[in-house]
Amino acid sequence: MKKYIDSGKVDTRSGFGAGLLEAGKANDQVVALTADLKGSLKMDAFAKEFPERFIQCGIAEANMIGAAAGLAITGKIPFVGSFAEFVTGRVYDQIRQEVCYGNTNVKIASSHAGITLGEDGATHQTMEDIALMRALPGMVVINPCDFNQTKQATIAAAKYVGPVYLRFGRPAVPNFTDPEEPFVIGKAIVMNEGKDVTLIATGHTVWEALGAAEALEAEGISAEVIDIATIKPLDEEAIVASAQKTGCVVVAEEHNAFGGLSEAVAGVLAAKCPKPVEFVNGGDRFGQSGTPSALMAAYGLDAPHIAEAAKKAIARK
Amino acid sequence: MAKSFEELQTIATQVRRDILRMVCMAKSGHPGGSMSSTDILTYLFFNQMKHDPATWTRSGKGQDAFIPSAGHLAPVYYSLLARTGYFPVSELATLRQMGSRLQGHPSVDKKLPGVFQPSGSLGQGLSCAAGIALGKKMDKEDNFVYCLCGDGESEEGQIWEAGMFAVFHKLDNLIAFTDWNEKQIDGPVEEVAALGDLAAKWEAWGWNVIVADGHDFDSIAKAFELAKAGKGSGKPSMILFKTEMGHGVDFMAGTHKWHGAAPKPEQLEEALKQLGETALGDF
């Protein structure tokens, strides 16, 4: 199978910080807002380079969303950053009214998403955010898989006109995609071609899916791996084409069972290409404190669980 | 061209007629707060705001902007947008009908001229207005941003978040005002969820606070002048306009019962008789 080299573990939020700085250099309308999480969101470099375009909002997320919408009305391109839970669940109505219904050019920068937020525990670990943001008319939902892709996705989000939800994470994870590959919103990326099973992953689970494919290869199973970096709009064509080729599918995401990539893919397959599907997700439960890698294993989201799900899917063909 | 107080009085009477006729035709809507804020908004739209419907764009570039945070006051807002030329007054007849640009609460998806942002989910408009004010400052525009809040709406925590934000970012180009009619859906504000000393609260937040009579054009004019004079102080302004819900029609005045109730045809007839006809004419 195609080999991916980890160029050195780094957090995806740093990819956001790097992308934000580049987007800010390319367009002087880009502004950044945060609710007392400048450091956590890796906005320091942007704030240092463009102090007049960095807007500290304090611990008041609801106002931050509204202020960003107002700035967008005047022509700015605001990126609002906080932890995923606090820029989705906490401010769902503000995003619904001010960003989506208002169709303002606001980018929601959502860090520390999913269970890999780790030790802070379930109060801060959202496993529901993709569902919330997917449900909003007009919202683009992007969940890149590593530093390089997050940087490129941030640059693409700044160029796209309209609401974007950009989801990334806290822990240092492998960095393996092409740093020069421009991000195309709405396009699935076939990471590895295979014929026996399709592994569909997003965010941190893409590396895990590649690990699963490698393990499966050792057992003589050829797995296709697709990176769904844009969850909405979903690249239905790529999903259907792969499912038709391999005959069965696994969906892996760092999210709970409801309303995320699992149900999005299941919906496409049910309507256009019914095939056996197995799901690798957080189920119907909250997270808990722990190290990111221990949590990924305990909640069944790592490579061994994806490989196991692949065998189940193949057995159902 | 600024209007005389006499002319403004005529316009306000016509706007109240518009509100009642629109809401009666739609068989739903919010006349009470629309009528308590009619005089303030009539002054704002005709004598205060620097705006030009002919060249208006949603970006608000080069013009003053107005955000009705209390979006349920859509009837008075739509009437004034129409009466100042943003769209034909005949369109007021479409309020709340399917496909109308005049949605039950202000929206932008059908591109009604003059509307910057949806509102109606309470407590959010002041944040948006602050964002527009900040954007204008960043662009070195000297225009003002006006924002109407309800007193009941001020029970929302986000209003006070925006209050802190506007002071911290020195938004002295932001002029907010409260339609202080002391009524909300469930009853008098004092009985539902008393706000305490609203003026002291805004002062403690660091705002330039002005208290005025929201049914007296002279008082309204002076309040807005004082607020504009706050430019350069680094402080946003909050005008607390004492008003009466349902003002202008005796059986609607001073009661929360007309917050969100439409008059029946016979009630409309009586209300219009009390208001009297104007030379401007009904839509």
Interface residues (C-beta under 8 A of the other chain):
Chain A: V31 E52 R53 I55 C57 G58 A60 A62 N63 M64 I65 G66 A67 A68 A69 G70 L71 A72 I73 T74 G75 K76 D93 Q94 R96 Q97 E98 Y101 G102 N103 T104
Chain B: R58 S59 G60 K61 S107 V108 D109 F116 Q117 P118 S119 G120 S121 G123 Q124 G125 L126 S127 C128 A129 A130 G131 I132 A133 L134 G135 K136 M138 D139 G157 Q158 E161 A162 M164 F165 F168 H169
